[in-house]
Each structure stands twice: as structure tokens, then as C-alpha cells.
């Protein structure tokens, strides 16, 4: 049994890696491609049915994925965009859940309103990965990316809270509005508090204990699970615990990590997040046969019709919300008009169109109990599962595939001052270096050749950055030799690699020394490619 399960996991990881390569070749965002591929694989005769355990998703997959998203989110930008983020993560989630609840109640026969709110809580949160993975290789304004990433960090918590309240009302038959509101505030506040407390403990470990790069990386992998499980144990929001803790540790990471810890942890986390995302999205596609078989009294055609209509409701509600959310506060507040840049209508539309659903919605649907408290079968459970899958499929595939085309059609471009900021930063750092050399090594920089060349190198970097910044047309002032110069630098790295490869066949140098030099060349090549 253990051997079969291990083989299945390894096979999934291998399939995910192969399909990800194919998605890169086809230039399709890999979450979209993996869902479609999983759907296709599930129709192959003889494929074993894989049941996605919701607890497995919430405990194994969700903490590291949320933690990684929080780690790469700028706290400064997150706080600056807190108003639009909160409007989407709380206001839009509540509005979507309400709209879906009433539409489902009147659309589906014998579908009570409480069950509609349960369905609304399931399908209301956009996925934390899908939108950012689609936008990853597209040039869009930083504001759009920040809002979408910030929304995805918080909306899972708000939707899961709605789901819990609706489920509790259905199972127990009781719902008290004021108590639900108080419980909501406690779940949010205590979830954030638990995450910050654990984050401070982890911060103290990183900073004051004699850790190594390997230990630091291991602790970063353990931390999100500690935050999530601790908060959920006391019935508070594990999602907000992970998000708040991740944002705090990310903000303070420069205080506790040396270069080796950063390089190692980034490499490890890139692999972990890629594999977890890949497995989750392909598992979504593999769920269809079991969901269809469980429809029972409903025909597949009717379930598809309900799912498509609920998908349209979710899409239209988001589009209807983003424009008032973007412009109405500006009309009501002078402070917002003076401190915030007016968002363009095309940018607002991109935010509205980026509402792809994903794994949290499916895991929430699967978490619905099979029976009620009295032992009766949970009403419409299989239909809710099917509708959820269709909403994920419609929003993820349809919106995800059309999003790049819409961005190009609307001519959405990255911020114009992004390159200017890069040049300003480079100029600032090189001037700091030159000032240090002049004050601390003035004699050496004039009398010793190595010091003189090093100063000249930074002086050239400062001159080039200054020329670009002072130029009205940066393209015209960019030196013509730079592409050829970069090509030469990369060729020199490859020549050294070839020589290292030949030296491995002899006994002149140790393997440890050759590997060390190869690592230096890896860093050098990465630096050149980044430029």
C-alpha cells in the first residue's frame, strides 16, 4: 500500500514536470494547462481514481503556497494598496457569496438560501496562484500585480469564514447574526495575532541562535505549518496566521539571513512551490470522473448549465464591483484624490477579469460533510461539487487564456518609470561605493593598480546610469556595444565551463575545487542574464 501510494506521488510529480515543460513551449500558463491535462488524463480508460482529501489540501498544500506568496509580497506596497485589497478581499467576497446564494436559490429547485451561501462561500475567492502565474510573463503595471497578489492573500480567509458559518448553520440549524459577526472578528484578529506571535519566535531563532543556511531553509519550510496548525487548532483563521507571519518575516528577512541562506532558501522554495502548485492543479482536473458519478438525481447537462450560470454571476459581479470600488472612494474622499494615482479604466478591467478560481474552492466543496447532524444525507452535496468544478474550469481556462490577449488588445503596459527606478538605484549604489573608496582607500585607489581598476569599474557604471537618466531618449543613448559585450561575457563563462569539463577527466584539481569554481560561474552567469 505504501509502495503504491509512493509510486503514485512520484508519477504525479514526473507528469507535472513534463506538462510544465510543454506549457512553456505552448506559452500557456501552467495552472491552466495542468487543469486541462488532468481533465484529459482522467478520461483515459484504466486510470485509477484519485480522491482529493480536503484536509490534505488545507494542511499540506495551502500553508506553504500562502507563505511563499506572502514572502514575495512587499509589505510596504501591500499596506499602500490596503484599501483596494480590502475592498476585493472582503467586500467583493461577501457580495459574490450573496449574489451566488440568491441566484442558486431561485435557479435550482429545492435549493435553500443557506445552501446558496455555502456555495457562494466556496466559489467566491479567486485563486492565489492562477492570476499571478498568467501575469508573470506579461508587462503590466506594478499596481495591478500588487492588488491581485494582496487580494489573493486575504480572500481565502474571508471566503472560508463565510463557508464555516454557512456550514455550521446548515448542520446545526442555528444562526445568530450578532454572534456570527463577533466570531468573524475573533477569527480574523486571533488568526493574525497567532501568526505574528509565531513569526516573532521564528525571527528570534533566525537572528540570535547559531543557525546555518541549511537550518534557516528548513525553518522557513516548517514555519507556515506551525502558524496554520496552531491557529486552526484554536478554531481561528490559519490562512491569516500564515499570511501575517509570512509578511512580517519577509519584511525582516534582511536582518537575519546572510547571502548563503537567501540563495539556498530561494532555490529550495522555488522547487517546492512549483511541485505543490503543479500537483494541486492537475489533481483538480483528475477529480471530474468521481464528481460526475456522484451527481445522482441530477443530469450532467443540468449541472453544467447551473455551473455556467453561476460562473457568469461570479464574473459579472466582480466586473460590476471593481469600477465603483476604484472610483467611488475618490469621489467621497479628498485625501484619496490627492494621495493616490487615479487608476485607468483599462487597468481596472484587467483586475476585474483576473478572478480565476482554483484549489481552495474545490477543497472547500470537498470538505462538505456527507451527512447532517441527524444522520440525513447532506442536501445537494454532489451538485455543489460539480458546480464548483465547472466554475473553476470556466474561470480558470476561459478567463486565464483570454487574459493575455485582452492585455495586448487594451495595450496595457508596464510602468514607464520602472527602468528609471532601476537606473536610479544602480546610480545610488555605485555612488555610495565610490564615496567609500574615496574616503577609506584614497591612497590605495591611486597607487595600487587593482584598487584603481576597481574604482574605474564603478565609475563607468555610475557614468552609464547617469547618462541614461539624463537622456530624453534612453534608447538613443544606450551604448551600441552593450549587447555584444553581454554576449562576450556569457561566451567567456561557457569557455570556462568547457575547460572545467575537460579538467574533470584529469587528476590535477580536486572535484571539490572544480565544483566550487562551477558555482562561481553559475552566479556570474545568473548576474549577466539578469542584466
N, C-alpha and C positions, 0 to 999 in steps of 0.2 A: 504493500500500500504506500509506504513512504517512498519507495523507489519509483512507483508510477507517478506520484504527485511531483517528485523532484524532476522527473523526465518531462512532465507537462509544463512546469515552470520554465525549465531550460529551453524547451521548444518554443514557448511563447516569447522568451527574450530573443531567441535567434530570429524568429519570424518578424518581430518588431524591428530588429536591426536591419533586416533585408528590406522590409517595406519602407522604412525611413529613407534608405538609400534611393529606392525607386521614387518616393515622393519628392526628394530633392531633384532627381532627374526630370520629373514631370513638372516641377515647380508648383507643387500643391502643398499647402500646409499639412504637416504630418498628422495632427489630430484628425483632420477631415479625412485624409487618405486612409488612416488606420480604422476609423469607424466604417467606412465603405468596404475596406478589405475584410474586416471582421464579419460584416454582414454577408459578403460573398462567400467567405470560408464556411460560415455556418450552414450554407445551403448545400455543401458538398456531402454526398451520402457517406455515412460511416463516421463522420466527425463526432467525437464524444461531446456530450453536452456539458458545458461549463457553467456552473451556478455561481453567480457573483454574490458573495455574502456581504450584506451592508456593513456589518460590524468590521469585517476585514477591510473594507474601503475606508471607513471612517478612522480606524485606528492605524492601519498600516500605510495607506496612501496619502490621506489628507494632511496629517501634520507636517511631513517633510515638504510637500508641494506648497503649502501655505507659508511655511517658514522660508523656503527659498524665494518665493515671490516677495515676502516682506523684507528679506535681506537685501534684495536688489532694488527696493523702493526707497527713494530719498525721503527721509523724514521731513526735511525742510519743504520739499515740493508737496509731499502728502499734506502737511499742515497748511500750506498756502492754498491748496485746492480743496480744503476740507468742506467748504460749502457745496460745490457741485458734487463732490464724492458722497457726502451725506444725503443729498437730495436723491441721488441714484440708489445708494445702498440701502436706505431706509424708506424714503418717501416712495420711490418707484417700486420697490419690492412690495410694499403694502398695497399700493394702487393696483399693481399687476395681480396680486393674490386676490384682491377684492373683485376685480373685473373678471378674472377667470372663474371665481366662485359663482358669480351670478350667471355668467354665460353657461357654464356647465349645468347649473341648477335648472335653468329654463330649457336648455338644449337636450339634455339626456333624460329620458323617462325615469321617474322614481329616483332621482339623484338629489339627496337633501343638500341644503345650503352649507351645513357644517362639513360635509364631504367635499363640497366645492372649495371651501377654504383650505382643506387639506391638499387638494390637487393644486390650488393656487400657490400654497407654500412650497410645493415640490418644484413647480416649473418656473417660479419667479426669478431665481438668481441666474444670471449669465455665468458662464464657466470662467474660472480664474486663468486658464491657460489658452483657450481657443483664440480669443481676440488678440492677445499679445503675440501669439505664435504666428497669426496671419499678418500682423503689422510689423513683425520682426524685420523683414527684408524690404519693407516699403518706407519711403521717405515721407513721414507725416510729422506735423508739429509735435514738439515735446509735450505740450499741454494735453493733447488728446491721449497720448500714451500714459501720462501720469494719472489722468482722471480714470481711465479704464482699469489700470492696474490697482489704483486705490479703491475703486468700486469693488473689484473682484476680491479684494482682501476682506471687505466688511460685509458684503451682501450675503455670503454664505451663512454668517451668523444670524442675520435678521430673518432670512428665509427659514432656517432650521428652527428658530424660536417660534415663528408662526406655525410651522409644521407640528412642533411639540404641543402647542396649545390646542390646535385643532384635533390632533390625535387624542389628547387627554379628554377633550370634550366628547368625542365620539365613543371612546372606550368606557368612560365613567358616566357619561350622560349629564355632566355638570359643567357649567361655565359661568364664572363670575367676572364681570368686566374689570372692576377695580382691582381685584386680586390678580388678574392676568396682567394688568398694567404694571402693578408693583413687582410681580415676578419677572416681567420683562426687564425692568430697570435693574433688578438684582442680578439677573443672569448676565446682563451686559457689564455692569460695574464690577462684579466679583470676578468675572472671567478676565477682564483687563487687569484687575489687581493681582490675581494669581499669576498671570503671565509675567507681570513686571517683577513680582517678588522672586520667582524662579530665575528670571533673567538677571537680576542683581546678584543672586548667588552664583550663577554661571560666570558672570562678569568677574566676580571676586576670585573664582578659581582660575580663570584665564590670566588674571593680572598678577596675583600675588603668590600663586603656587608654582613650583618649578616644572611647568609643563614643557612638552616638546611639540614639534609640528604635528607629529602623528597623534599625540594625545589631544591636542587642540582640535584636530579634524574629527576625531572620534567623539569628542564632547559636543561639537556642533551637530553631529548626527543624532545624538541622544537627546539633546535639549528640547526639540519640538515635541517629542513623545512624552517627556516629563511634564511639559506645560499642558498638553492636551489631556493626558490621562488624569492629571491632578485636578484640573478644572471639571472634567466630566464626572469624576468620582464624587464631587460635591454638587453635581447637577447644575453646573454653570457652563458658560459657553467656552468649550475647548478651542473653538475657532478663534475667538477674540483673544484668548490666552496666548495662542501661538503667534498671532499677528502682532499683538502689543509687545510680547517678548522679543520677537524677531526684529521689529523696528528699533527697539532700544539697543539690542546687541549690535545691530548693523551700524547704528549711529556712533557707538563707542568702539567699534572694531579696530579703528586705527590706534587706539590706546593699548590694546592687548596683544595684537598679532604682529609678528615680525614678517619679513618678506617670505620666508620659507613656509610659514603657516598659511599665509594667504595663497601662495601658489599651489600648495598641496590641497588645501580645502576647496579651492575653486575647481580644481581638476576633478576631485572626488565627487563634489556636488553636481557638477555638470553631467557626469555619468549616471549618478543616482536619479536625478530629476528626469533625464531623458528616458531611462528604462521604466521608471514608475509611470510617467505620462504615457509612454507607448503602450504598456501593458493595460493601463486603465482604459484607454480609448479603443483598443482592439477588443477588450472584454465587453465593452458596450455593444459593439456590433455582434458579438457572439451570443448575446442574450436573446436575440429575436425568436429563435425556434421555441424556446421554453415559454416566452411571453405569449406567442400566438397559440400554442397548445393550451394555455391556461385561460383563454378567453371565455370558454364555457358557453353561456347563453347568448353571447354577442357574436355577430358575424364579423369577419375580418374587415369587410367593406365598411360596415358601420363604424367600427373602431377607428379605421383610417380617416373616415370623414370627421369624426369627433376630434381626432388628433390634429388634423389640418386646420380646422376652425379654431381650436384652442391656440395653435401656433400663430395664426393670423392675429388673434386677440393680443397675444404676448408681444408680437412685433409692432402692431399698431399702437398699443398703449405706450410702449417705450418711445416711439416716434412722436406721439402726442404729448409726452411728458417733457422731453428734452428741451423743446423750444420755450415753453413757459418757464421751465427751470433755469434756462440760461439767461432769459431777458427780463422776466418779471421782477426778480430781486433788484436788477439795475434800475428799474423804474421806481421802486419803493425806497431805495437807499442811495443817498448821495455818496456815502463812503465807498460803496461798491463801485459806483461810476468813476470815482476819482482814483481808486487804488487798483482796480482790475482792468485788464485789457478787454475790450468788447470782443466776444467770440464771433467769428464769421458764421454765417448760416450754413455754409458747406461743411465746416468743421463740426458744427452741432449735428448735422445729419449723419456724419460718419460715426459719431458717438452713439446716435440713435440706432444705427444699422449694425452696431457691433455687439448685439445682445445674444450671442450664441450660448446655448445651454450645453451642459456636459455631465460629468460623473457625479457631482453632488446631487443633481436632480434624480438620476437613476438610483443612486444608493438610498436616497430618502424614500423613493417609491418602494424599493425592495424591503425597507425597514418597517413597512406597514405590517402589523401582526396578522396572522391568518385568521384568528378568531377574536371575538369581543370578550369582555369580562365575563359574560354569562355563558360562554361556550359557543355562541352562534357564530357562523362564518362572517368574516368582515365583509360588508357590502361593497360590491363593485371593485374589489381589490385588483383582479386581473385586468379589468378595463382601465383602471388608473395606471397600471404598469404599461399597458400598450399605448395609452395616450402620451405618457411621459416619454416613451421611446420615440414616438413619432415627432413630438415637439423637439427632442434633441436632434433627430435626424433632419428635420426641416430647417431648424435654425442653424445648426452647425454646418450642414452641407450647402444649403441654398444661400444663406447669408455669408457663410465663410468663403464660398467660391466666388460670389459676386463682389465681395468687399474690395479686393484689389482692383477689379475693373472699375468699380464706382469711384475709387480714389483717383485713378488715372483720368476718368471721364470728368470728374469735378475739378481736376487739376490741383489737387491738394499737394502742397509741397512742404518740405521741412522748413524750420525757422531759418530766416535769412541770416541771422546773426550767430548761428551755431558755429560756422567756421571762424567768424570773427572772435568768438569767445575762446576757441581753441588757440588761435594765434595770440590773443591777449594773455592767456595762461602761460603759453610757452615763453613769451617775451618776459613776463613777470618772473618766472623761474630762472631763466638764463641771466637776467639782470641781477637777481639775488646771488647766483653763483659767481658772477663777475665781481660783485661788490665784496664777497667773501675772499676771493682770490686777491683782490687789490689790498684789502686790509690785513689779511693774515699771512699772505705769501707774496708780498710785493717784491721782495728781493729775489726769491726763487723764480718768479714768473718772468724776470728779466735776465737772469744769469744762467738758468738751467733750461736746456732745450726741451725736455719733456714737459716741464711746467709751462713753458712758453707756448708749445703746441696745444696743450690742453686749454689754455686761456684763449688762444686764437680760434679754436673749435667752437667754444661757447660764444665768442664774439661774432662769428659768422652766423650762428643760429639766431642770435639777437638781431643782427642786421637784416637777415632774411625775413623774420617775423615782423620787424618794424616796417620794412618796405611794403609788405603785403597789406598791413593795416593802414598805412598812409596812402595807399593807392586807391583811386576811384574805381579802377577796373582790375580786380585781383588776377583775373585770368591773363591779362596782358603783361602784368609784372612778374608772373611766376616764371622763374628761370627755365629756359628750354631744356637745360641739361638734366633736370631732376628725374624725369622718367628713365633716362639712360643710366643715370647714376644709381638709382634704386635697382635697376636690372643688374648692374655690375655688382652691387653689394650682395644680392641674392646669388649670383653666379659664384662669387668668392666663397660663400657659405657652402654651396654644393661641391665646389672643388675640394674644400677641406673635408667634407663628408666622404668623398671618394677616396681621399688619401687615408682617412681613418679606417675605411673599409678594407683597404689593402694592408694596413698595418696590423689588422686583427689576425691576419694569416701568419704573422711572424711572432717572435718572442722578444722583440726589442722593448716593447712597452707593456705594462700590465693592463689587464682588462678593466680594472677599476679606474685607472688613469684615463683610458680611452673613453669609458662611459662618462666620466666627469667632463671631458672636453666636448663630448657629444651633447651633453646637457647645456653647456655654454653656447654651443652653436644653435640649439633649439631656441634658447632665449633670444639670441641675436636675430635669428630668422623671424621669430614672432614680432620682435620690435620693428624690423624693417617692413613686414607685411602690414602691421598696424598703421604705420605711417602712410 
